[in-house]
Amino acid sequence: MRLAFPERLERLFRPVDGWGSFRKGARQAAVVFILYRQGERWMVPFVRRRADLRDHPGQVALPGGGVESGESAWEAAQREVAEEIGVPAGRLQPLGAGDPIYAAVTNFSVVPFVAYLPDPVESFVHDVGELEGVLAIPLDRLLDDSAWAQSEEPWRFRYLAHEGSTVWGLTERIVFGLAPKLRQALTEDQSRDLPAAEQ
């Protein structure tokens, strides 16, 4: 029996409780790369942060935030997703974790989780205290290298412009780190639909 896309991802990523550890001395955070179906496409929700926030003001980010004392990184991630975009804890199906990423500018050590939302709400409800809104981006666009542009700034960074917003910085690094396994699972998903003679 061939595995569905989420099941293949679960085999490719580390378990949510076996991803490793945060950088010593860094502020601990967790984010979630959430996959859900909209028609025939896989979609990923991002949050647009308010411009007056202390950390990453005005940026497009994956839902998530700081890990509080006494909670695991995955527990923190679920709590933040519930607070930021209104998906209750327990609704997400965890598929695994990527490599932790360190952001030197803000001294954050961030673990990215990948999860599947099998029964998405009709529209996400964002936290107006922290966010300007939710931006849904198709997975195939995120994984299309030609959709990403290169800045002309001296430090050269990749970015993705989408519906008036820009994905870049730490969020770009997270997406870039998860992309190889996402592509691998998607390729297997697409090949299973081909007639036997074409495989």
C-alpha positions as CSV (number, residue, x, y, z in Angstrom):
1,M,0.0,0.0,0.0
2,R,1.4,3.4,-1.0
3,L,1.6,6.1,1.8
4,A,-0.2,9.4,1.5
5,F,1.8,12.6,1.5
6,P,1.5,13.4,5.2
7,E,2.4,9.8,6.1
8,R,5.5,10.0,4.0
9,L,6.5,13.3,5.6
10,E,6.2,11.7,9.0
11,R,8.8,9.0,7.9
12,L,11.2,11.7,6.6
13,F,11.3,14.1,9.6
14,R,12.5,13.5,13.1
15,P,9.9,12.8,15.8
16,V,8.5,15.9,17.6
17,D,10.1,14.7,20.8
18,G,13.4,13.7,19.2
19,W,14.5,16.8,17.3
20,G,17.5,17.6,19.5
21,S,18.1,20.6,21.8
22,F,18.1,24.4,21.8
23,R,21.3,26.4,21.5
24,K,22.7,27.0,25.0
25,G,22.0,30.5,26.3
26,A,19.5,31.3,23.5
27,R,15.9,32.3,23.8
28,Q,13.8,29.2,23.0
29,A,11.1,29.2,20.4
30,A,9.0,26.8,18.2
31,V,7.1,27.4,15.0
32,V,4.8,25.2,12.9
33,F,4.8,24.6,9.1
34,I,1.1,23.6,8.8
35,L,-0.1,21.8,5.7
36,Y,-3.8,21.7,4.8
37,R,-5.7,21.1,1.6
38,Q,-7.6,23.8,-0.3
39,G,-9.2,22.2,-3.3
40,E,-6.4,20.4,-5.2
41,R,-3.5,22.3,-3.6
42,W,-1.5,22.0,-0.4
43,M,-1.5,25.3,1.4
44,V,0.7,26.7,4.3
45,P,-0.6,29.5,6.6
46,F,1.9,32.3,7.6
47,V,1.2,35.2,10.0
48,R,1.9,38.8,9.2
49,R,3.3,40.3,12.4
50,R,2.4,43.8,13.5
51,A,4.9,46.6,12.8
52,D,5.0,47.7,16.4
53,L,6.2,44.4,17.9
54,R,9.6,44.1,19.6
55,D,10.6,40.8,17.9
56,H,10.6,40.6,14.1
57,P,8.2,43.6,13.6
58,G,6.2,43.6,10.4
59,Q,7.6,40.3,9.1
60,V,5.8,37.3,7.6
61,A,6.4,34.3,9.9
62,L,5.2,30.8,10.5
63,P,2.8,30.5,13.5
64,G,4.8,30.0,16.7
65,G,6.6,31.7,19.6
66,G,8.5,31.3,22.8
67,V,8.7,28.1,24.8
68,E,7.6,28.7,28.4
69,S,9.0,27.0,31.5
70,G,7.6,23.6,32.0
71,E,6.3,23.0,28.5
72,S,7.9,21.0,25.6
73,A,8.7,22.7,22.3
74,W,5.7,20.9,20.6
75,E,3.4,21.9,23.4
76,A,4.6,25.5,23.0
77,A,4.1,25.3,19.2
78,Q,0.5,24.1,19.6
79,R,-0.3,26.8,22.2
80,E,1.1,29.5,20.0
81,V,-0.8,28.2,16.9
82,A,-4.0,28.3,18.9
83,E,-3.3,31.8,20.2
84,E,-2.2,33.2,16.9
85,I,-4.5,31.7,14.3
86,G,-7.2,30.0,16.3
87,V,-6.5,26.3,15.6
88,P,-7.2,24.5,18.9
89,A,-4.5,22.3,20.5
90,G,-5.1,18.7,19.4
91,R,-6.4,19.6,16.0
92,L,-2.9,19.5,14.4
93,Q,-1.5,16.1,13.4
94,P,2.3,16.3,14.1
95,L,4.5,15.0,11.3
96,G,7.9,15.7,12.7
97,A,10.6,18.3,13.3
98,G,13.3,19.9,11.2
99,D,16.7,21.1,12.4
100,P,16.8,23.9,14.9
101,I,17.9,27.3,13.5
102,Y,19.7,30.0,15.4
103,A,18.9,33.7,14.8
104,A,21.9,35.6,16.0
105,V,20.3,39.1,15.7
106,T,17.5,38.2,18.3
107,N,19.3,35.3,20.0
108,F,16.5,32.9,19.3
109,S,17.0,29.2,18.9
110,V,14.0,28.0,16.9
111,V,12.8,24.4,16.2
112,P,10.4,24.1,13.2
113,F,7.7,21.5,13.4
114,V,5.7,20.2,10.4
115,A,2.1,19.3,11.0
116,Y,-1.0,18.4,9.0
117,L,-4.4,20.0,9.6
118,P,-6.8,17.4,8.3
119,D,-10.0,19.4,8.9
120,P,-9.1,23.1,8.6
121,V,-11.4,25.9,9.7
122,E,-13.1,27.9,7.0
123,S,-10.9,30.8,7.8
124,F,-8.2,31.3,10.4
125,V,-8.9,33.7,13.2
126,H,-5.7,35.8,14.0
127,D,-4.7,37.5,17.2
128,V,-5.2,41.2,16.5
129,G,-2.9,42.1,19.4
130,E,0.1,40.6,17.6
131,L,-0.8,40.1,14.0
132,E,-2.1,42.0,11.0
133,G,-3.5,38.8,9.4
134,V,-2.9,35.4,8.0
135,L,-1.3,34.7,4.6
136,A,-1.9,31.3,2.9
137,I,0.8,30.4,0.4
138,P,0.6,27.3,-1.9
139,L,3.2,24.7,-1.0
140,D,4.2,24.3,-4.7
141,R,5.0,28.0,-4.8
142,L,7.1,27.8,-1.7
143,L,9.1,24.9,-3.2
144,D,9.5,26.6,-6.6
145,D,13.1,28.0,-6.6
146,S,12.2,30.3,-9.5
147,A,9.5,32.0,-7.4
148,W,12.2,33.2,-5.0
149,A,14.1,36.4,-5.8
150,Q,17.6,37.5,-4.8
151,S,17.9,40.9,-3.1
152,E,20.2,43.6,-4.5
153,E,21.3,44.5,-1.0
154,P,25.0,44.0,-0.2
155,W,24.3,41.1,2.1
156,R,22.2,39.3,-0.6
157,F,19.2,37.4,0.7
158,R,16.4,35.3,-0.8
159,Y,12.8,36.4,-0.6
160,L,9.4,35.5,-1.8
161,A,6.8,38.2,-2.7
162,H,3.2,37.0,-2.3
163,E,0.0,39.1,-2.2
164,G,1.8,42.3,-1.1
165,S,3.9,40.5,1.6
166,T,7.4,39.2,1.7
167,V,8.8,36.0,3.1
168,W,12.5,36.4,4.0
169,G,15.0,36.3,6.9
170,L,14.5,33.6,9.5
171,T,11.3,32.3,7.9
172,E,13.1,31.9,4.5
173,R,15.8,30.0,6.3
174,I,13.3,27.7,7.9
175,V,11.4,27.0,4.7
176,F,14.7,26.4,2.9
177,G,15.7,23.9,5.5
178,L,12.4,22.0,5.3
179,A,12.2,22.1,1.5
180,P,14.3,19.0,0.5
181,K,12.1,16.6,2.5
182,L,8.9,18.3,1.5
183,R,10.0,18.0,-2.2
184,Q,10.9,14.3,-1.7
185,A,7.5,13.5,-0.3
186,L,5.7,15.5,-2.9
187,T,7.6,13.8,-5.8
188,E,6.7,10.4,-4.4
189,D,3.1,11.6,-4.1
190,Q,3.0,12.7,-7.7
191,S,4.7,9.6,-9.1
192,R,2.2,7.3,-7.4
193,D,-0.6,8.9,-9.6
194,L,1.2,8.0,-12.9
195,P,0.2,5.0,-14.9
196,A,2.5,2.0,-14.3
197,A,4.2,2.4,-17.7
198,E,5.3,6.0,-16.9
199,Q,6.9,5.2,-13.5
